[in-house]
Amino acid sequence: MQTNFTPNQLADPDTRESNTILRTCVHCGFCTATCPTFVLLGDELDSPRGRIYLIKDMLESGRPAGEAEVRHVDRCLSCLSCMTTCPSGVHYMHLVDHARRYIEETYTRPWPERALRHLLGTMLPYPRRFRLALAAARLARPLRGMLPARGTTARRLRAMLDLAPRQLPAGGDTARPQVHPAQGPRRGRVALLTGCAQTVLAPSINEATIRLLTRMGVEVVVTAGQGCCGALNHHMGQHDAAMALARANIEAWTREIDGEGLDAVVVNASGCGTTVKDYGFMFRAEAGAWPARAAAVAERAKDISEVLLRFGYAPSREVPGLTVAYHAACSLQHGQKITAAPKQLLSRAGFTVKEPAEPHLCCGSAGTYNLLQPEIAAQLKARKQHNLARTGATVIASGNIGCLTQLGDGTMPAVHTVELLDWMAGGPRPAALPAP
């Protein structure tokens, strides 16, 4: 694709990177076949190719973002299926992230949307605030019927109330800074990203991760000062907030790297993992030691499935006789290019693993997408649940808390892959599974 940025524009590192990405695109359109919003809506501007044209025109002109760019970029799930499909290697993720930041800096949204985005950006990344918000949503649920039947704000409020769990699990203490010693001789030492929303919605995931790794001889460190990975803010274009959260994590893990050392930074929410693995890019233009520190953290960032294979996961219980429908989170299969490891581990644990039709299509969760675009998210959710049910499985396994929250209210329970693996290696039966 031909571009016409000025030398002054190209002095900006984000614009320079976007220029390189745009020039990689050859207009082939292969991406349209695997883009969830194009599959649903059939609008070229709701395909990666269409969005690329809009972003190119917006950035080249230097004008503030307009309503068309905002509408179609907002509808992008950042599922990154287009990157898996693209034969030219267009790095769409970095392009759309730049577009979102540009939109946030140049476009004035209607005040209800500004308020909602500010609320999400200052609530979800902080577990205590998020827990209080969910408690308030539970109290407000009886008032759902009083919301107007139409209107974007009303639809979003209904989506928020519907997604709030009716009962929250006890908080536990896995997010507290501490060292979980290895059982037996120490074979490795890792830091665990405990996350933000996951610690509130499903602390059992971190508990299973710690049990499983320490049982395998891996010391697990929960570092002081770490928190949200920054993905939620990053994907809403809230650049400064995202960088501040990422900076805190880099500082916390750098202390461990420079101290006793780390074999890995383990991430058990694949949406977070995609962002942490991108820290090197995010901090590439920062001053001082930040680029090197961020790159060192990104290099060590590993999905839990990668770490379990590295240290030789093995079950210790008899085959459970359960058929598992494996839902490949977009951030894992497209963002991190990890496709085989989770299925290999589940099969090794004794489960019969099946995949649904259209495994490449997003479930509609996508961070805050199911709150900001509830109608499209609901269509994708129904489509994914239908395909999962058709596998004949009894449980859904996935590696991302957003997907588990999105899909777990259907005909099958949704359980994190690591909880099933921990169960088969001596841990407790996942609470979401029906009684035997």
C-alpha positions in Angstrom: 0.0 0.0 0.0 1.4 3.4 -0.9 1.6 6.0 1.9 2.3 9.7 1.9 3.4 10.7 5.4 5.5 13.8 5.7 9.0 13.8 7.3 7.6 15.6 10.4 4.9 12.9 10.8 7.4 10.1 10.5 9.5 11.6 13.3 6.9 10.2 15.6 7.8 6.6 16.4 4.1 5.4 16.4 3.4 7.0 13.0 6.7 5.6 11.7 5.7 2.1 12.8 2.2 2.5 11.3 3.7 3.6 8.0 5.7 0.4 7.9 2.6 -1.7 8.7 0.5 0.1 6.1 3.1 -0.4 3.4 3.0 -4.1 4.1 -0.7 -4.5 3.2 -1.3 -5.6 -0.4 -5.1 -5.3 -0.4 -5.6 -9.0 -0.9 -8.7 -9.2 1.4 -7.9 -12.7 2.8 -8.5 -11.1 6.2 -12.1 -10.5 5.5 -13.0 -14.2 5.6 -11.8 -14.6 9.2 -12.9 -11.2 10.7 -15.8 -11.8 13.1 -17.4 -8.3 12.5 -17.2 -8.7 8.7 -18.7 -12.2 9.0 -21.6 -10.8 11.0 -22.1 -7.4 9.4 -20.9 -7.8 5.9 -19.6 -4.2 5.8 -16.1 -3.7 4.2 -15.4 -1.0 6.7 -15.9 -3.5 9.5 -13.2 -5.7 8.1 -9.4 -5.3 8.7 -8.9 -4.1 5.1 -11.6 -1.5 5.5 -10.3 -0.3 8.8 -6.8 -0.1 7.4 -8.0 2.3 4.8 -9.8 4.4 7.4 -6.8 4.5 9.7 -4.4 5.4 6.8 -6.6 8.3 5.7 -7.0 9.5 9.3 -3.3 9.4 10.2 -2.0 10.7 6.9 -4.3 13.7 6.9 -3.4 14.6 10.5 -7.0 15.6 11.1 -9.0 14.7 14.2 -10.7 11.3 14.1 -14.2 11.5 12.7 -17.4 9.5 13.5 -16.8 6.9 10.8 -13.3 6.0 12.0 -14.4 5.9 15.6 -17.5 3.7 14.8 -15.6 1.1 12.8 -12.4 1.0 14.9 -14.5 0.7 18.0 -16.2 -2.3 16.5 -12.9 -4.1 16.1 -12.4 -6.9 18.7 -8.6 -7.0 18.4 -9.1 -10.7 18.1 -6.1 -10.7 15.7 -7.5 -13.5 13.5 -6.6 -11.3 10.6 -2.9 -11.5 11.6 -3.0 -15.3 11.5 -4.7 -15.2 8.1 -2.6 -12.4 6.4 -0.1 -13.8 3.9 1.9 -10.5 4.0 2.5 -10.3 7.7 0.6 -7.1 8.4 1.0 -6.3 12.1 -2.6 -5.1 12.5 -2.4 -5.2 16.3 0.1 -2.3 16.5 -1.7 -0.4 13.8 -5.1 -0.5 15.5 -3.6 0.2 18.9 -2.1 3.4 17.5 -5.4 4.3 15.9 -7.2 3.9 19.3 -4.7 6.2 21.0 -5.1 8.7 18.2 -8.9 8.6 18.5 -8.7 9.0 22.2 -6.5 12.1 21.8 -8.4 13.8 19.0 -12.0 12.8 19.2 -14.6 14.0 21.8 -17.1 11.2 22.5 -20.6 11.9 23.8 -20.4 12.4 27.6 -22.1 9.1 28.6 -19.5 7.2 26.6 -16.7 9.2 28.0 -18.0 8.6 31.5 -18.4 4.8 30.9 -14.9 4.5 29.4 -13.4 6.5 32.3 -15.3 4.2 34.8 -14.0 1.0 33.1 -10.5 2.3 32.9 -10.3 3.3 36.6 -12.3 0.4 38.0 -11.5 -2.9 36.2 -7.7 -2.8 36.7 -8.0 -2.4 40.4 -9.4 -5.5 42.3 -10.8 -3.7 45.3 -12.7 -1.2 43.2 -13.9 -3.9 40.8 -15.2 -6.0 43.7 -17.1 -3.0 45.1 -18.5 -2.3 41.6 -19.7 -5.9 41.2 -21.4 -5.8 44.6 -23.2 -2.6 43.5 -24.2 -4.3 40.2 -25.7 -7.2 42.2 -27.8 -4.8 44.2 -28.9 -2.9 41.1 -29.8 -6.0 39.1 -33.6 -5.9 40.1 -33.7 -2.4 38.5 -32.7 -3.7 35.1 -36.3 -3.8 33.9 -36.6 -0.1 34.5 -33.9 0.8 32.0 -35.2 2.3 28.6 -35.8 -0.3 25.9 -33.7 1.5 23.5 -30.5 3.6 23.5 -26.8 2.8 23.5 -26.3 3.7 27.2 -29.2 1.5 28.3 -27.9 -1.5 26.3 -24.5 -1.1 27.9 -25.8 -0.8 31.4 -27.9 -4.0 30.8 -24.8 -5.8 29.6 -22.9 -4.7 32.7 -25.6 -6.0 35.0 -26.0 -9.3 33.0 -22.3 -10.0 33.2 -22.0 -9.3 36.9 -21.9 -12.7 38.8 -24.7 -13.4 41.2 -22.2 -14.5 43.8 -18.5 -13.7 44.1 -16.0 -16.2 45.4 -14.0 -15.4 48.5 -10.9 -13.3 47.7 -8.2 -15.6 49.0 -4.6 -14.4 49.4 -2.9 -15.4 46.2 -2.5 -11.8 45.1 -0.6 -11.0 48.3 3.2 -10.5 47.8 4.8 -13.8 48.9 7.0 -16.7 47.8 5.4 -20.1 47.3 8.3 -22.6 47.8 8.8 -25.5 45.5 8.0 -29.0 46.8 11.1 -31.0 46.8 14.3 -29.9 45.0 13.8 -26.5 43.2 13.7 -27.0 39.5 12.9 -23.4 38.5 11.8 -20.0 39.8 9.0 -17.9 38.2 7.0 -14.8 38.9 3.2 -15.1 38.6 1.0 -12.2 37.2 -2.0 -12.5 39.5 -4.0 -10.0 37.4 -6.8 -7.7 38.2 -10.3 -8.9 37.2 -9.3 -12.6 37.5 -8.4 -12.2 41.1 -11.9 -11.1 41.8 -13.9 -13.3 39.4 -11.9 -16.5 39.7 -9.1 -16.6 42.3 -9.2 -20.4 41.9 -7.2 -20.0 38.7 -4.2 -18.5 40.4 -4.6 -21.1 43.3 -4.5 -24.0 40.8 -1.5 -22.4 39.0 0.5 -22.1 42.2 -0.4 -25.6 43.4 0.5 -27.2 40.1 3.8 -25.4 39.7 5.1 -25.8 43.2 4.1 -29.5 43.1 6.3 -29.7 39.9 9.3 -28.2 41.8 8.9 -24.6 40.6 9.1 -21.8 43.1 6.4 -19.2 42.5 6.9 -15.5 43.4 4.1 -13.0 43.7 6.0 -9.7 43.6 5.2 -6.6 45.5 4.2 -3.7 43.3 2.7 -5.7 40.4 -0.8 -5.2 39.2 -2.9 -5.1 36.1 -1.0 -5.7 32.9 -2.4 -2.6 31.3 -4.3 -4.3 28.5 -7.8 -3.0 29.3 -6.6 0.6 29.3 -4.3 0.0 26.3 -7.2 -1.3 24.1 -9.4 1.7 25.0 -6.6 4.1 23.8 -5.8 5.2 27.4 -2.1 5.3 26.7 -0.8 7.0 29.8 -2.8 4.8 32.2 -1.7 1.6 30.4 2.0 2.6 30.4 1.8 3.4 34.2 0.5 0.0 35.0 3.0 -1.7 32.7 5.8 0.3 34.2 4.9 -0.9 37.7 5.0 -4.5 36.6 8.4 -4.0 34.8 9.9 -2.5 38.0 8.5 -5.3 40.1 9.8 -8.1 37.9 13.1 -6.4 37.2 13.9 -6.5 40.9 13.4 -10.3 40.8 15.4 -10.7 37.6 18.3 -8.7 39.0 18.0 -10.5 42.3 17.6 -14.3 42.4 16.6 -14.4 38.8 13.4 -15.7 37.0 13.0 -18.5 34.5 9.7 -17.0 33.4 7.0 -14.5 34.1 3.9 -16.8 34.1 0.7 -15.5 32.8 -2.5 -17.5 33.1 -4.9 -15.1 31.3 -4.0 -15.0 27.7 -5.3 -11.5 27.1 -2.7 -10.3 29.6 0.0 -12.5 28.2 -0.3 -11.0 24.7 0.2 -7.5 26.2 3.1 -8.5 28.6 4.9 -10.1 25.6 4.5 -6.8 23.8 6.1 -4.7 26.6 9.3 -4.5 24.6 7.5 -2.8 21.7 5.4 -0.6 24.0 8.6 0.8 25.7 10.8 0.9 22.6 10.9 4.7 22.5 11.2 5.4 26.3 14.2 7.0 27.7 16.9 5.4 29.8 16.9 1.7 30.8 13.2 1.2 30.1 13.5 -0.4 26.7 16.0 -3.0 27.9 14.0 -3.7 31.1 10.8 -4.1 29.2 12.4 -6.3 26.6 13.8 -8.5 29.4 10.4 -8.9 30.9 8.7 -9.6 27.6 11.3 -12.2 26.7 10.5 -14.1 30.0 6.7 -13.8 29.7 5.2 -17.2 29.1 1.7 -18.6 29.0 1.1 -21.2 31.7 0.7 -23.9 29.0 4.3 -23.1 27.8 5.7 -23.4 31.3 3.9 -26.7 32.1 5.3 -28.3 28.9 8.8 -27.0 29.7 8.8 -28.6 33.2 7.2 -31.8 32.1 3.6 -31.8 33.3 2.3 -35.3 34.2 -1.0 -36.4 35.7 -1.2 -38.5 38.8 -4.9 -39.5 38.7 -6.8 -42.0 36.7 -8.4 -40.9 33.4 -11.6 -38.9 34.3 -13.6 -40.0 31.3 -14.6 -36.4 30.5 -14.9 -34.9 27.0 -13.6 -31.3 26.9 -14.5 -28.7 24.3 -11.4 -26.6 24.0 -12.1 -23.0 23.2 -9.0 -21.3 21.8 -8.9 -17.8 23.2 -8.0 -15.3 20.4 -5.2 -13.8 22.4 -3.6 -17.2 22.8 -4.1 -18.6 19.3 -3.7 -15.4 17.3 -1.9 -13.0 19.7 0.7 -15.4 21.0 0.5 -18.1 18.3 0.0 -20.9 20.9 -2.3 -23.5 19.5 -1.1 -27.0 20.3 0.2 -26.7 23.9 -3.1 -26.5 25.8 -4.7 -29.4 23.8 -1.6 -31.5 24.3 -1.7 -31.0 28.0 -5.4 -31.8 28.3 -4.9 -35.0 26.3 -1.9 -35.9 28.4 -4.1 -35.4 31.5 -6.6 -38.0 30.1 -9.3 -35.8 28.7 -10.9 -36.4 25.3 -10.4 -33.0 23.6 -12.7 -31.7 20.9 -12.7 -28.4 19.0 -15.8 -26.5 17.9 -16.6 -25.4 14.4 -15.1 -22.0 13.5 -12.4 -22.2 16.2 -10.8 -19.0 14.8 -13.8 -16.8 15.5 -13.9 -14.7 18.7 -16.5 -15.4 21.4 -17.2 -11.7 21.8 -15.6 -11.0 25.1 -12.4 -9.2 24.0 -11.6 -7.3 27.2 -14.3 -4.6 27.6 -15.9 -5.3 24.2 -18.9 -7.1 25.6 -19.6 -4.0 27.6 -19.0 -1.4 24.9 -20.4 -3.4 22.0 -23.0 -5.7 23.6 -25.1 -6.4 20.6 -22.2 -7.7 18.4 -20.7 -9.5 21.4 -24.0 -11.3 22.1 -24.2 -12.5 18.5 -20.7 -13.9 18.7 -21.3 -15.5 22.1 -24.5 -17.3 20.9 -22.6 -18.5 17.8 -19.7 -19.8 19.8 -21.9 -21.5 22.5 -23.9 -23.2 19.8 -20.7 -24.6 18.2 -19.3 -25.7 21.5 -22.5 -27.5 22.4 -22.4 -29.3 19.1 -19.1 -31.0 20.1 -21.0 -33.2 22.6 -18.5 -32.3 25.4 -19.5 -31.8 29.0 -17.1 -28.9 29.9 -15.5 -26.0 28.1 -11.8 -25.4 28.7 -10.1 -22.1 27.9 -7.1 -20.1 29.0 -8.6 -16.6 29.4 -10.8 -15.2 32.1 -12.7 -13.0 29.7 -13.7 -16.0 27.5 -14.7 -18.1 30.6 -16.9 -15.2 31.9 -18.5 -14.8 28.4 -19.2 -18.5 27.8 -19.8 -20.0 31.2 -23.6 -19.2 31.4 -24.6 -21.6 28.7 -25.4 -25.3 28.7 -21.8 -26.3 29.7 -19.6 -25.1 32.6 -16.5 -23.2 31.5 -13.2 -24.0 33.4 -9.7 -22.7 33.0 -7.4 -25.3 31.4 -5.0 -25.1 34.4 -7.8 -26.0 36.9 -8.4 -29.2 35.0 -4.7 -30.0 34.8 -4.2 -29.3 38.5 -7.2 -31.6 39.3 -5.6 -34.5 37.4 -2.3 -33.9 39.1 -3.6 -34.0 42.6 -5.6 -30.8 43.1 -9.3 -30.4 44.0 -12.1 -31.0 41.5 -13.0 -27.6 39.8 -16.0 -26.2 41.6 -17.7 -25.3 38.2 -17.9 -29.0 37.2 -21.1 -30.8 37.9 -21.1 -33.4 40.7 -19.9 -36.9 39.5 
